[in-house]
Amino acid sequence: MTKLTIIANIVANSDKIELVKAELLKLIEVTRAEEGCINYDLHQDNENPAHFTFYENWASRELWQTHMGNTHLAEYMAATEGAVASFTLNEMTHIA
């Protein structure tokens, strides 16, 4: 199995920062308990508080994909509908 690193960038609408932050925080405990989750760390930009980044490491892409299909992510998507200006996700491989 090859470890997978995920970098997820979420930019909230300026009037929805606290809503998005609260919903992102709800994901942490349940995700960290999932099989294959090595770390799941949320960051907020110091200069742009609307910008959040998840830095995640998973034991395999398959286990990350299981995570992506879980109920708590669907609940997050429903709760933040219309509150997120942009979302980008990068699947990365550690090389050095």
Secondary structure, DSSP 8 states (H G I E B T S, - for coil): ---EEEEEEEEE-TTSHHHHHHHHHHHHHHHHTSTTEEEEEEEE-SS-TTEEEEEEEES-HHHHHHHHTSHHHHHHHHHTTTTEEEEEEEEE----
